[in-house]
Amino acid sequence: MTSPQQPEPSKQPEPSKQPEPSAVKGLAEGYAAKAGLHRTHDGRIDVLKSAGGIQGIAESIVPGLVFLIAFTITRDLTPSLVAALASAAVFTVVRLVQRRPLTQALAGVVGVGISAWLANTTGKAEDFYLPGFFTNTAYILAMVISIAIKWPVAGLLFGIIRNEGLDWRKDPARLKAYRLGTWIIVAVLVLRLIVQVPLYLMGEDGLAALATTRLIMGAPLYILGVWIAWLVTRPVPADADAPTSDQPPRPSSSSA
C-alpha cells in the first residue's frame, strides 16, 4: 500500500530584483554632487551655496582682481602673476586649516597657474584671461550637444535635485522645459564671449574693462542664470488641475 503523495511545498516567489540605476543617471548624480548643487530645506535650489558660498565665490574672483590691481599699479607682468598665484594659494591654505574639501581651491590654483603661465609665455597681460574663453566655449558646445540629443544638462542636474531622476525624459513637457533651461545657461555663456572677446582683442588698452566684466559676468551672472533656469523648469504641481475638495462630485451617468 503506497502512502499518499505529499503535495510539494509551494515555492515562494523570489523577490524581484530592483533595476540598477542607469549609467547616465549615475553620472548625473556624481556630477551634481561634484558641482556642489544644494537644495534648501523646502526643496528649492540654494544658488549661493551651489556657487560655492561666499568663500567659493571669493576663490573665483580674488585672483583675477589681485592680478588687475597689481598690474595697474606696477605695470610689471611677473609680480602681478605671482600675486595672483599667491592669492589662490592662500585659499588652499585656508581650506586646509578649516579641514574643508580642497577640490574647488585646487582647481582654482591650477586655473590661475595655467593663466599665469600663458600670460608669462606670451608677455601679454590680457592673455591671463584667455583660457577662460576656451573653457566657456567648451561648456557651450557640451550644452548645445546635450540639447540636440535630448539629454539637456539642466535636466540631468535639476532632475536629481528635484528627485525626478530621469523620469522627466518621458514627459515631453518636462523635456521641453529642461531644454529651455539649458538654453538660458548657454545664453549666459554666449553673452560672456560677446562682451569680453572684443575687449580682449583691444590688447592692454582693454585690460581693465576685460577684468571688470570678467568679475561681473563670472559668479554673479552664473548665479542669476542658474536661478532663472531653475524657475523656468519648475514642474507644474500634479494636482493643479484636480478638483478641490469643496467641489461637489459629478453625478454618475448610471444614475437616473
Residue pairs with C-beta under 8 A, 6 or more apart in sequence:
21 29
21 165
22 166
24 151
24 156
24 166
25 160
25 165
25 166
27 156
28 156
28 157
28 159
28 160
28 166
29 160
31 156
31 157
32 156
32 157
32 160
32 161
34 103
35 50
35 157
36 49
36 50
36 51
36 52
36 56
36 104
37 45
37 50
37 157
37 160
37 161
38 45
38 46
38 49
38 50
39 45
39 46
39 161
40 46
43 162
44 230
45 158
45 161
45 226
45 227
45 230
47 223
47 226
47 227
47 230
48 54
48 223
50 226
51 57
51 219
51 222
51 223
51 226
52 59
52 60
52 104
52 219
55 91
55 94
56 104
57 219
58 91
59 88
59 91
59 104
59 105
59 108
60 108
60 218
60 219
61 215
61 218
61 219
62 87
62 88
62 91
63 84
63 85
63 87
63 88
63 108
63 112
64 84
64 128
64 129
64 211
64 214
64 215
65 211
65 215
66 83
66 84
66 86
66 87
67 80
67 81
67 83
67 84
67 128
67 211
68 207
68 208
68 211
68 212
70 79
70 80
70 83
70 84
71 77
71 80
71 125
71 207
72 208
74 80
77 119
77 120
77 123
77 125
78 120
80 125
81 116
81 119
81 120
81 128
84 112
84 115
84 116
84 128
85 109
85 112
85 113
85 116
88 105
88 108
88 109
88 112
88 113
89 109
91 105
91 108
92 102
92 105
92 106
92 108
92 109
94 105
95 101
95 102
95 105
96 102
111 131
114 131
115 127
115 128
115 129
115 130
115 131
115 132
116 128
118 127
118 128
118 130
118 131
119 125
119 126
119 127
119 128
119 130
121 127
124 203
124 204
125 204
125 207
126 200
126 203
126 204
126 206
126 207
126 210
129 196
129 200
129 210
129 211
129 214
130 200
132 214
133 193
133 196
133 197
133 200
136 189
136 192
136 193
137 193
139 189
140 186
140 189
140 190
140 193
142 153
143 152
143 153
143 182
143 185
143 186
143 189
144 186
146 152
146 153
146 156
146 182
147 179
147 182
147 183
147 186
150 169
150 175
150 179
151 169
152 175
152 178
152 179
152 181
152 182
153 182
153 185
154 178
154 179
154 181
154 182
154 184
154 185
154 229
154 233
155 168
155 169
155 174
155 175
155 178
155 179
155 181
155 182
155 233
158 164
158 178
158 181
158 229
158 230
158 233
159 165
159 166
159 167
159 168
159 178
162 235
164 174
164 235
168 174
168 175
168 178
169 175
173 236
174 233
174 235
177 232
177 233
177 235
178 233
180 232
180 233
181 229
181 230
181 232
181 233
182 229
184 225
184 228
184 229
184 232
185 225
185 226
185 229
187 225
188 221
188 222
188 224
188 225
191 217
191 221
192 217
192 221
195 213
195 217
196 210
196 213
196 214
196 217
198 206
199 206
199 209
199 210
199 213
200 206
200 210
202 209
202 210
